[in-house]
Amino acid sequence: MSTTVLGLDTKKSSELVKELNTLLANFQVYYQNVRGLHWNIKGKSFFELHVKFEELYTDSQLKVDLIAERILTLQGTPLHTFDDYTKAAKVPVGKNISNDVEAVKLVVASLSGLLKIERNILETSDNAHDEGTNSMMSDFIAEQEKTIWMLNAWLG
């Protein structure tokens, strides 16, 4: 078995890089969605959601960096063009959304899509004995599950 400098199986590590790049692309689309929601939200929930969407896009910006750095740690190359992102994206794209309920539903749908990708990565990283990726995915999952719960509570 060939191993990386980290002592991980080379083939399994390469598979993780592919899956992490898929997550990276989807996080970039999610980031842009939330940024657009922050800019375009209107109505009685404006002040509340404007701040919440800023919190979410700031958090996603940090996660994008963590994912890209993990890909580099695994000796891969992170995707970094909009063309790559749109080709790999599975989360819904929101355009010109200003309604509060529609906006929150988009965030919930996006986070649900990210969770599916993260759970696949968690399984792959566990199989590869990659505790670094495993830990990162566990942290992302726990945080996003709580955010979905809170947003669903807001939706009623």
C-alpha positions in Angstrom: 0.0 0.0 0.0 1.3 3.4 -1.0 1.0 6.1 1.7 1.0 9.9 1.7 3.4 12.0 3.8 0.6 12.0 6.4 0.7 8.2 6.5 -2.7 7.8 4.8 -3.5 5.4 1.9 -2.8 7.3 -1.3 -5.8 6.1 -3.1 -8.2 6.8 -0.2 -6.6 10.2 0.2 -7.2 11.0 -3.4 -10.8 10.0 -3.1 -11.2 12.3 -0.1 -9.7 15.2 -2.1 -12.4 14.7 -4.8 -15.2 14.6 -2.2 -13.7 17.7 -0.4 -13.6 19.5 -3.7 -17.3 18.8 -4.2 -17.9 20.2 -0.7 -15.8 23.2 -1.5 -17.8 23.9 -4.7 -21.1 23.6 -2.9 -20.0 25.8 0.0 -19.0 28.5 -2.5 -22.4 28.4 -4.1 -24.0 28.4 -0.6 -21.8 31.3 0.4 -22.9 33.3 -2.7 -26.5 32.5 -2.0 -26.4 33.7 1.5 -24.5 36.8 0.5 -27.3 37.5 -2.0 -29.9 37.0 0.6 -28.1 39.4 2.9 -28.1 42.0 0.2 -31.7 41.5 -1.1 -33.8 40.6 2.0 -36.8 42.9 2.5 -39.8 43.2 4.8 -40.5 43.1 8.5 -37.8 40.5 9.2 -35.1 42.6 7.4 -33.1 43.6 10.5 -33.2 40.2 12.0 -32.3 38.3 8.8 -29.8 40.8 7.4 -27.7 40.2 10.5 -28.3 36.4 10.5 -27.3 36.1 6.8 -24.1 38.0 7.5 -23.3 35.6 10.3 -23.9 32.7 7.9 -21.9 34.0 5.0 -19.0 34.9 7.4 -19.1 31.4 8.8 -19.2 29.8 5.4 -16.2 31.9 4.2 -14.2 30.5 7.1 -15.3 27.0 6.2 -14.4 27.4 2.6 -10.8 28.3 3.7 -10.7 25.3 6.0 -11.9 22.9 3.3 -9.4 24.3 0.8 -6.6 24.0 3.3 -7.6 20.4 4.1 -7.4 19.6 0.4 -3.9 21.1 0.3 -2.9 19.1 3.5 -4.0 15.9 1.7 -1.7 17.0 -1.2 -4.6 17.9 -3.5 -5.5 21.0 -5.4 -8.6 22.9 -4.4 -11.1 24.0 -7.1 -11.0 27.7 -7.5 -13.0 28.8 -10.5 -16.6 29.7 -10.7 -16.8 27.3 -13.7 -15.6 24.4 -11.5 -18.0 25.4 -8.7 -21.1 25.5 -10.9 -20.2 22.2 -12.5 -19.8 20.5 -9.1 -22.7 22.2 -7.3 -25.6 20.2 -5.9 -27.1 22.8 -3.6 -29.9 25.0 -5.0 -29.0 28.3 -6.4 -31.1 31.3 -5.2 -31.6 34.3 -7.4 -33.3 37.6 -6.5 -34.8 36.2 -3.3 -36.1 39.0 -1.0 -38.9 37.2 0.8 -38.0 36.1 4.3 -39.7 32.7 4.3 -38.3 31.8 0.8 -34.8 33.0 1.9 -34.8 30.9 5.1 -36.1 27.9 3.2 -33.3 28.2 0.7 -30.7 28.3 3.5 -32.3 25.2 5.1 -32.3 23.3 1.7 -28.7 24.3 1.1 -27.5 23.2 4.5 -29.3 19.9 4.1 -27.5 19.4 0.8 -24.2 20.2 2.5 -24.9 17.8 5.3 -25.4 14.9 2.8 -22.0 15.7 1.2 -20.3 16.0 4.6 -21.8 12.7 5.8 -20.4 11.0 2.7 -17.0 12.5 3.4 -17.2 11.5 7.1 -17.8 7.9 6.0 -14.9 8.0 3.5 -12.5 9.7 6.0 -13.4 7.2 8.7 -12.6 4.4 6.2 -9.3 6.1 5.4 -8.4 6.6 9.1 -8.2 10.3 8.3 -8.9 11.8 11.7 -8.2 15.4 10.5 -11.0 15.3 7.9 -13.2 13.2 10.2 -13.0 15.8 12.9 -13.6 18.7 10.6 -16.7 17.0 9.1 -18.0 16.2 12.6 -17.7 19.8 13.7 -19.4 21.1 10.5 -22.3 18.6 10.8 -23.0 19.3 14.5 -23.0 23.1 13.8 -25.2 22.9 10.7 -27.7 20.5 12.3 -28.2 23.1 15.0 -28.6 25.9 12.5 -31.2 23.9 10.6 -33.1 23.3 13.8 -33.1 27.0 14.6 -34.1 28.1 11.1 -36.9 25.6 11.1 -38.1 26.9 14.4 -38.1 30.4 12.9 -40.2 29.1 10.0 -42.6 27.7 12.6 
